Amino acid sequence: MKGRYSAIHLILAGVLALAALTVVAGCGGGGGSSSPADLSPGEKIVFGSHRGGDHEIYVMNADGSGQTRLTNNSAHDWASSFSADGSKIAFVSDRDGNAEIYVMNRDGSGQTRLTNNSATDENAAFSPDGSKIAFASVREGNYEIYIMNADGSGQTRLTNNSAADADPAFSPDGSQIAFASWRDGNIWTGGTIEIYIMNADGSGQTRLTNDSATDWFPAFSPDGSKIAFSSDRDGNFEIYVMNSDGSGQTNLTNNTAWDMYPAFSPDGSKITFESERDGNYEIYVMNWDGSGQTNLTNNAAWDGDPSWSL
């Protein structure tokens, strides 16, 4: 299973336990095209896959061709995210004993550890100018949002409450961060997860969604006018979109399978996401209005957690 909802990630593990669901990541080989991705400038989608027997980071062209492995070790690497210019990829790895944030070049070279403590650090997201990385950490007892410089220095806590805050996503101008929060109730006792937004310094934390379901994994459109997210308000997880002020919440996918982890294309015309509609988790793409939903990966293993960049 993917990084942000695998067993190592406490947030989704709790939801799966609450729902009494078991989602098994596919194992086995296969999948991917025979030719490697063109790693020169051009639209790419980075994603996680279990096709090699453990969780590793892959990249492919935006049409699904050229699926290429970037990490290769006996540990788990997951939850990858492109920098805005596509030159760097942040990801999570437990190669040094626990979940930490790493960064590498777009071709997989230069893999470097940025965080170093005994707690879980994950959900890394670059600021638009590439100078900062927001992330979630349990280093002070529960999941909170932190920010650091792109070299790992200056790690600073932005949220501070007794509930979990996770899944940060910068606005395109870098002035705000959307995130998911448990602060309005505990999901294990019937509460909800909601989407919030705050200024990049942690001030002005404001709730955007307000319902009895789980809303999480926000992603801004390139122009900042929309936020895509995943919600189970209609009975199973679907991809939704709303205006950046929380209005106009609309279901884009509408089927009986789980659809999660949306990410806009650089021009905002498309959204990539993860879906189990064909029997196991694969990467899909659709137009921004929900039309034209198309499978990009097709193999017996789990593929998920897409991030799109130039």
N, C-alpha and C positions, 0 to 999 in steps of 0.2 A: 504494500500500500504506500501511498505517497507520503512525503515527509510531514505535511501539515495535518494529516489525519491518521498517521500510523500510530502504533502502540507507544512510540517514544514521545508522541505529541499528546499531552494530557487533555487538551481541549476536545478534539474529536473523539478520542478514546472514551471520554466521559459521555458524549452524546450517543455513541454507538452502544455503550453499556446501558444507558437509560432507555434507548429504543429497543434493546434486546436484539440488535442486529449484528451479524457477523459478515464483514466484507473481506473477502480473501483476495489478496493480490495474486495475480497469475504468475505461475512459475513456468520456466521452460524457455527454449530458444525461439528463433524465428523472428520475423518482423524486421522492418527497415529495408531500405533499398540498397542495392549492391554498390552504388557509387557514393562516395562521401559528400557531405554538404560543402558548398562553396563558402568558405569562411572569410572571404573578402567582404567589404561593405555591401549591404543588401539585406532585405528583410529576412529575419531568422526567428525561429521559435525554439527556445531552450525548454527542456522538460526532463522529468524523472522517469526512469523505467526499471523494471525488475527483469528484463529479458535476459540479462547475463547471469542471473542467479542471485544477485543482490541489488540493492538500490544504487544506481549510478546516474550521473547527469549526461544527457544526450542533447544534441542540437540538430535541427533540420531546417531545410528551406521552408518558406511559408506555405508552399503547396504540398508539403508532406514528403517531398523527395529528399534524398541525401541524408538519411538519418545516421548520425555519427556519434560515437561514444567519446565523451570528453574526460571523464574520470575513470580510473581503473585501479581499484584496490579492494582489499578484503573487508573493508568497513562499509558503512552505509553513507551515501552522499545523496542529499535530497533538497527540496525547497529552493530551487534555483531562481534567480531574478537578474535580468539584464540591467546594466546601467542605461541611461537614456540614449547615449551615443552608441551603444552596442559594443563598446570596447572591453567591458569588464562584466563578469558574472559573479554575483554573490551567491553563496550556497551554504548549506549546513552539512556538517560531517561529524561522525563519532569516531573518526580514525585515531584520535588521541585519547579515547576513553569515555568521553561524554559529548553531547551535542554542542558544537561550537560553530561560530560563523567564520567562513573562509571566503576568499576572493580569488579569482583566476582570470586570465586573459580569455578572450572569446574563443580561442582555439584550444583551450584547456591547459595551456602552459602557465607557469608562475603561480601555482596554487599556494596560497599564503594564509595562515591562521590570523584572525583579527581579534577574537575574544579568547580569554584564557582564565577560566575559573571553574569551580566544581559544579556549578549549576547549569541547567539547560539554557542555551541561547539559540534562538531560531527566528523565522519569519523576517529575514533581512530584506530591506527595500531601499534602493538608492534614491537620493534626492535628485531632482532634474538636472542640476549642474554637476552631479557626480562627486560633490565634496563631502556629503554626509551619507550615513546609512542608518535608517531606523530599524529597530528589531525588538523582539519580545524576549524577556528573560525572567527566570524564576529565582534569580540570585538573592532576592530579598524576601523570599517566602511564598510569593505567588506571581503569576504572570503579570508583568507590567511592560509598558512601552519605554524603550530607551533610544537614545540617539548617540552616534559617535562620528568622528571624522572617518573618512574613507580609508585611512591607514590604521584604524583601530584605536586611535588615541581619543581622549576626551569623552569617555563613556558617561552619559548623563541620563538620569531617570526623568521621564516626562510625565507619567501618570503615577498616582499614589493613592490607592484606596484598597480596601480589603477584598475587592473582587478582582477577577482576572481581566486583563486587557491584552489584546494580541492582534495580529494580522495588520500591521500598519501599512498604509499606502499614501505616498506623497501626492499632493495636487501638482499639476503641471508647472505652476509657477513657484513651487516649493514653499509656499506660505502656510499651507495647511497639511494635516495628516488625518486621513480617515482610518478608523480602527473598529474592531469588534470588542464589546464589553459585556461582562456578566453583572455589572453593578446594579441592575434593576431586578435581580432575582437569581437564585441559584438553579441551574437546569436540573440538578438532581432532586430538587424539591418543588418542581413545577414552574420555575422561573424561566427567563428567556435570555437569549443573547441578542444584542441590538447593535446597529451601526451608529457610531459616534464620529464627530469631527472635532478637531482642535487646531489651534495655531501651532506652528512648527516648534514653538518654545514650550508647549504644553498648556498654555493658557486657553481660556474660552472653550472648554469641553462641552459640546452640545450634542444631544441625541437627535438622530435623523430618522430612525425607524421606531415604531411603537406598536407592537402586536404581540400575540401570545406564542409566536413561533421563534425559531432560530434564524437570525439574519447575520451573516458573516462574510468574510473574504471580499472586502470592498476593493474596487479598482476604478480609478478615474479615467474618463475619456481624455484624449490628448488636448482638447480645448478647455477642459475643466468643467464643462457644463453638465456632465452626466457622471454617475457612479453606478457601475455594474456590481452586483453582489449575488450571493447564493442564499436562498431561503426555502424552508420547508412549510411555509404557511398554507400551501395548497395540498398538503398531504405527503409530499416527498420533495427532495431538494431540486430546485429549478434555478435557472439564471434569471435574475430580474435586473431592471435598470430603473434609475430614478434621477430626477434633477439633483444637482449638488446641494440644494437646500432641503432635500428629503421629499419633495413633492413629486407627484406623477409616477408612483411606483407601479411598474408594469412587468408582467411575466413574459419572458422572451422564448423560453423553451416550455413545452407543454406535453409531457409524456409521463409514463409510469416509472421510468428509471431515474436514478440520481444524476443530476447535472450540477457541477460545482466548479469553482476556481476560475472565474472569468478573467480575461486580459484583453484589452483593446489592441488593435493594430495601430501602428504609428500614425496613420492618417485618420483613424477613428471610424473607418468604414466597416470594419469587421471585428468580431469578438471570438477569440479562441477559448475553449473550455474543456473540461473533462467530463466524460459521460460513460455510464455502464449500460447503455441501451442495447448494445449488441452482445451482451453476455459477460463482458469484462471491461475494465476501465480503459478507454482510448481517448486520444486527443481529437477534438472536433473543432470546426470553424463555422461561423455563420455570419450573415450580414448583421449590421448593428440593430436592425429592427426584428431580428429573430428568423428571418427567412434564409433559405439556402443552407440548412444545417448539413455539414459534410464531414465524414470521417477522414482524418489525416493519417492516423496510425492504424495498423491492423495486424496484430499478432496475439499469441496466447498469453502474453505477459501483461502485467499492469503497466500502463503509460499514463502519466498525469502531471499535474502542477505546471501548466504551460506559462511561459512568459515571452512576450513578443517584443522585438526591437528591430531597429535599422541594422 
